Amino acid sequence: MYAVIKTGGKQYKVAKNQVLAVERLGGEPGETVTFAAVLALGDGERTTLGAPLVEGASVAAEVLAQNRGPKVIVFKKQRRKTHRKRIGHRQNQTLVRITDILPGDTVRPPREAEAEMAPPPAAGGSDAAGGGKSAPASEA
């Protein structure tokens, strides 16, 4: 089983026992964190998509470490001006292990079934007598 979660402005496809580095989360090593923003769930046969989230679904993970990512060098230069600027940046990260994927209680119908249930939109074609504008409906 897999899930697509959203944390730190990014989306990750995760599976049970997977270890991944995400943006810094609160929590000490050994604590459990829960990701409630689950965008999709899937197993080998079925996929459940959220609109935008899968209701009731969550992903539990154990915090392994709080560390920093690799150093990124930002080098700025203006040619012929003897101007050079070198800046380094290291992003704070949390290393987590996915312990459990909890599916939601409700299952959404497929998109084709939703399209069949919804009434078709009104045609906005031109009216011969109205010059393209429709008259307001009179109340009976």
C-alpha beads as a LAMMPS data file, in Angstrom:
LAMMPS data file: protein, C-alpha beads

140 atoms
139 bonds

1 atom types
1 bond types

-500.0 500.0 xlo xhi
-500.0 500.0 ylo yhi
-500.0 500.0 zlo zhi

Masses

1 110.0

Atoms # bond

1 1 1 0.000 0.000 0.000
2 1 1 1.206 3.517 -0.750
3 1 1 0.058 7.062 -0.021
4 1 1 0.789 10.508 -1.404
5 1 1 1.217 13.011 1.430
6 1 1 1.818 16.734 1.504
7 1 1 4.180 18.339 4.019
8 1 1 6.450 21.351 3.897
9 1 1 4.985 22.512 0.581
10 1 1 6.067 19.312 -1.162
11 1 1 4.375 16.030 -2.044
12 1 1 5.871 12.625 -1.314
13 1 1 4.838 9.114 -2.377
14 1 1 5.441 6.936 0.683
15 1 1 5.136 3.277 1.615
16 1 1 5.382 1.448 4.929
17 1 1 8.913 1.287 6.457
18 1 1 10.221 3.897 4.003
19 1 1 12.749 6.411 5.375
20 1 1 12.656 9.938 3.965
21 1 1 13.902 13.425 4.765
22 1 1 11.225 16.138 4.927
23 1 1 11.193 19.805 5.908
24 1 1 11.802 20.409 9.617
25 1 1 8.990 19.073 11.816
26 1 1 8.590 19.458 15.544
27 1 1 9.410 16.434 17.657
28 1 1 12.314 14.650 19.238
29 1 1 13.807 11.404 17.907
30 1 1 11.587 8.487 18.889
31 1 1 8.343 10.499 18.865
32 1 1 5.481 9.780 16.456
33 1 1 4.162 12.381 14.013
34 1 1 0.998 12.148 11.937
35 1 1 0.525 13.459 8.415
36 1 1 -3.169 14.249 7.945
37 1 1 -2.793 15.800 4.469
38 1 1 -3.176 12.601 2.415
39 1 1 -3.813 13.341 -1.257
40 1 1 -4.125 9.761 -2.552
41 1 1 -4.113 6.164 -1.339
42 1 1 -3.452 3.077 -3.385
43 1 1 -2.767 -0.602 -3.298
44 1 1 -2.150 -2.935 -6.199
45 1 1 -5.804 -2.997 -7.288
46 1 1 -7.504 0.218 -6.220
47 1 1 -6.580 3.915 -6.015
48 1 1 -8.487 6.478 -3.957
49 1 1 -8.008 10.117 -4.889
50 1 1 -8.903 12.964 -2.578
51 1 1 -10.684 16.154 -3.503
52 1 1 -8.310 17.654 -2.374
53 1 1 -7.708 15.307 0.599
54 1 1 -8.804 11.743 1.362
55 1 1 -11.214 12.070 4.294
56 1 1 -10.165 10.303 7.460
57 1 1 -6.873 9.032 6.045
58 1 1 -3.579 9.641 7.797
59 1 1 0.013 8.456 7.757
60 1 1 1.948 7.791 10.971
61 1 1 5.721 8.192 11.072
62 1 1 8.484 7.935 13.653
63 1 1 11.037 10.745 13.926
64 1 1 14.531 9.297 13.509
65 1 1 16.690 12.448 13.581
66 1 1 16.703 16.228 13.264
67 1 1 19.542 17.199 10.928
68 1 1 20.559 19.543 8.144
69 1 1 20.745 18.884 4.437
70 1 1 23.769 19.295 2.181
71 1 1 25.276 22.738 1.729
72 1 1 24.110 24.653 -1.322
73 1 1 26.497 27.330 -2.595
74 1 1 25.007 30.516 -4.054
75 1 1 27.604 32.460 -6.040
76 1 1 26.747 35.896 -7.407
77 1 1 29.017 37.775 -9.758
78 1 1 28.804 40.946 -11.798
79 1 1 31.206 40.761 -14.680
80 1 1 33.753 43.528 -15.167
81 1 1 32.795 45.033 -11.782
82 1 1 35.068 43.038 -9.440
83 1 1 31.963 42.054 -7.514
84 1 1 31.727 38.491 -6.220
85 1 1 29.538 37.195 -3.407
86 1 1 29.560 33.631 -2.077
87 1 1 26.750 32.483 0.200
88 1 1 26.083 29.012 1.587
89 1 1 22.781 27.552 2.802
90 1 1 21.867 24.326 4.627
91 1 1 18.186 23.419 4.946
92 1 1 16.879 22.024 8.232
93 1 1 15.431 18.530 7.794
94 1 1 13.694 15.813 9.767
95 1 1 14.432 12.175 9.003
96 1 1 11.287 10.037 9.434
97 1 1 10.325 6.371 8.976
98 1 1 6.770 5.651 7.827
99 1 1 5.247 3.230 10.344
100 1 1 1.608 2.967 9.261
101 1 1 -0.809 4.090 6.543
102 1 1 -4.360 4.419 7.854
103 1 1 -7.014 4.515 5.098
104 1 1 -10.050 6.735 5.417
105 1 1 -13.510 5.496 6.312
106 1 1 -15.252 6.918 3.253
107 1 1 -14.544 5.949 -0.327
108 1 1 -15.339 8.499 -3.027
109 1 1 -17.147 7.315 -6.169
110 1 1 -15.153 7.361 -9.412
111 1 1 -15.129 10.600 -11.388
112 1 1 -17.184 9.077 -14.243
113 1 1 -20.046 8.316 -11.836
114 1 1 -19.956 11.887 -10.518
115 1 1 -20.189 13.243 -14.059
116 1 1 -23.246 11.074 -14.762
117 1 1 -24.987 12.209 -11.574
118 1 1 -24.483 15.936 -12.228
119 1 1 -26.906 17.645 -14.628
120 1 1 -25.317 18.904 -17.864
121 1 1 -24.584 22.645 -18.024
122 1 1 -27.145 24.823 -19.767
123 1 1 -26.385 25.543 -23.415
124 1 1 -25.290 29.140 -23.898
125 1 1 -26.177 29.285 -27.590
126 1 1 -27.701 32.317 -29.246
127 1 1 -31.461 32.817 -29.212
128 1 1 -33.093 33.720 -32.545
129 1 1 -35.556 36.231 -31.048
130 1 1 -33.424 37.456 -28.175
131 1 1 -30.294 38.425 -30.085
132 1 1 -28.041 36.156 -28.025
133 1 1 -29.415 37.041 -24.596
134 1 1 -31.954 34.913 -22.816
135 1 1 -35.022 36.445 -21.204
136 1 1 -35.536 35.982 -17.455
137 1 1 -37.767 33.065 -16.508
138 1 1 -41.264 34.131 -15.535
139 1 1 -42.661 32.805 -12.289
140 1 1 -45.892 30.827 -12.499

Bonds

1 1 1 2
2 1 2 3
3 1 3 4
4 1 4 5
5 1 5 6
6 1 6 7
7 1 7 8
8 1 8 9
9 1 9 10
10 1 10 11
11 1 11 12
12 1 12 13
13 1 13 14
14 1 14 15
15 1 15 16
16 1 16 17
17 1 17 18
18 1 18 19
19 1 19 20
20 1 20 21
21 1 21 22
22 1 22 23
23 1 23 24
24 1 24 25
25 1 25 26
26 1 26 27
27 1 27 28
28 1 28 29
29 1 29 30
30 1 30 31
31 1 31 32
32 1 32 33
33 1 33 34
34 1 34 35
35 1 35 36
36 1 36 37
37 1 37 38
38 1 38 39
39 1 39 40
40 1 40 41
41 1 41 42
42 1 42 43
43 1 43 44
44 1 44 45
45 1 45 46
46 1 46 47
47 1 47 48
48 1 48 49
49 1 49 50
50 1 50 51
51 1 51 52
52 1 52 53
53 1 53 54
54 1 54 55
55 1 55 56
56 1 56 57
57 1 57 58
58 1 58 59
59 1 59 60
60 1 60 61
61 1 61 62
62 1 62 63
63 1 63 64
64 1 64 65
65 1 65 66
66 1 66 67
67 1 67 68
68 1 68 69
69 1 69 70
70 1 70 71
71 1 71 72
72 1 72 73
73 1 73 74
74 1 74 75
75 1 75 76
76 1 76 77
77 1 77 78
78 1 78 79
79 1 79 80
80 1 80 81
81 1 81 82
82 1 82 83
83 1 83 84
84 1 84 85
85 1 85 86
86 1 86 87
87 1 87 88
88 1 88 89
89 1 89 90
90 1 90 91
91 1 91 92
92 1 92 93
93 1 93 94
94 1 94 95
95 1 95 96
96 1 96 97
97 1 97 98
98 1 98 99
99 1 99 100
100 1 100 101
101 1 101 102
102 1 102 103
103 1 103 104
104 1 104 105
105 1 105 106
106 1 106 107
107 1 107 108
108 1 108 109
109 1 109 110
110 1 110 111
111 1 111 112
112 1 112 113
113 1 113 114
114 1 114 115
115 1 115 116
116 1 116 117
117 1 117 118
118 1 118 119
119 1 119 120
120 1 120 121
121 1 121 122
122 1 122 123
123 1 123 124
124 1 124 125
125 1 125 126
126 1 126 127
127 1 127 128
128 1 128 129
129 1 129 130
130 1 130 131
131 1 131 132
132 1 132 133
133 1 133 134
134 1 134 135
135 1 135 136
136 1 136 137
137 1 137 138
138 1 138 139
139 1 139 140
